[in-house]
Amino acid sequence: ERTVTTVANSYVRPRVSKYIANLKAKIEQTAKDVMLHILRSDGGLAGAEAAEEYPVNLLMSGPAGGVTGAVWVAVQAGFPNLLTVDVGGTSTDVALIQNGAPRLRRETTIGDVTVRASSVDIRTVGAGGGSIAHVPELTKALRVGPQSAGADPGPAAYGKGGTEPTVTDDNVVLGYLPAMQKLGGDLPLKRDLATQAVHTVATALKLSLEDAALGIFNIVNENMVGALRLVSIDNGSDPRDYALIAFGGAGPLHANALARLLGSWPAIIPPGPGVLCALGDATTSVRDERARTHV
């Protein structure tokens, strides 16, 4: 495993070094006297030079930023024990926080490669705003994901050519995403296109549009709950002892349902849930870690 870690680090180091060098050059042009730090997989910050030397420590930095931001918000609100739910377009990332600190793991797995690099213990499930609902011909049972509409064409409600029913379309049909408002203040949602997409599921199941939409919503929530149980119950923790904080582009839409299913309370929605990762970057501190086996 040490060899795999070394190989992975050697493979990505030239690319990361080039990226950081370009980033530092841009910063020096526009904002002098600013010190560049890079987020690590364990939620701490590394100096630019340390990030260049050990880029393997950055592999899971994206999801870790969201967890770090969630911790900061929840602790300010007086809830140091919580479950985090980060719902994006294609997946949901969950983690467990105890006494204001996320649980860490000593190994990180990316695809088929396992490396020894400390990271926040995050579990991922293929359920997000772009996850597609479908009824397989063989089983005739409703499924949601892991296939996703992606950013292009995206959900049918975006009006960019998508026709398959996604979780976002479902939230529009149920009224959780009001069609009269623009998504992100810029993108108008088309309820008629969302209804057409979800109607294909209703027809396949021989249900009303409302019942089919509720079925999609319930199933995607159960998929998310499955991941939350992995980081809580499977590790000996009772989710009823934790608050739940939901963020990401779609997290707040499912917060109350997930909290109810798990018995976790309260359900916390941070300000600016779609950019909580950036808040995590701004509120964490510099960290370094070295580990060596001694027999």
C-alpha positions, 0 to 999 in steps of 0.5 A: 500500500505504501508503494501504491501511495508513492506511485499515486503521489508521483503520478499526480505531482507534476500536474498539481505543481503546474496548476499551483504554479499557475495559480500563484502567478495569477494571485501575484498579479491581482492580489499581492501579499496574499498567501496561498493555501490548499485544502487537504482531504482531512479538512485542514489547509496545506501551504502551497509548497506542501501541496505540491510535494504531497498532492496525494493529500488533496484527493478528497479535498472537495467533499472535505470542504463541505464537511468543514463548513458544516461543522463551523456552522453547526458548532456556532449554532450549538450542535457539535454532534451532527450528520452532514448531507451534501446533495449535488447534481449526481451524488450525495456525500454524508459524514458523521461529526462528533464533538465538533470534529469529523471522523477521519480514516487513514486510507483513501480509495479513488476508483481501484486505487487505495492510498494511505492518506488521511481524509474525512470519512465520507460515504457517497451514494448515487443520488442527486438532483440530476439522478434519473427515475426509471422503471425497468422493463423487467422488474417494473419497479421504480428506481432512482439513479445512479444514472444522471442527466448531468449538466448537459442537457440536465433536468427537463425543467431546465428547458435545455433538451432533457426529457428524462425525469430527474429528482429536480423535475420531481421537486418541481412537480411536487412544488418544493422547487417553485416554478415561478422563481428562477433557479440561482436567480438566473435559470427559469424552471419550466413546470410543464416540461418537468410534468411531462418527464415525470408523467412517463414514470406515472404511466409506466407504474399506472399511477397518478402524477402526484403518486408517482412524484411522491414515490420518486421523492421517497425512494431518493430519500431512502437512498440517502438514508442508506448512506447516512446509516453507514456512517452512523448505525454501522459505526455504533452511533444512534442517528437520533443523538445527532442533528442533521445539516443539509447543504449543496445545491439540492440538500435543503430540499430533502433535509426535513424528510431525511431528519424525519426518517432518521429521527435526527433533530434539528434539521439545519439549513446553513446560509448559502448552502450551495457554497458551503465548501468555500466557507469551509475553506475560509474557516479551517486552519493549517494542518500537517500530519506524518505517520510511520509504521514502527515494529 
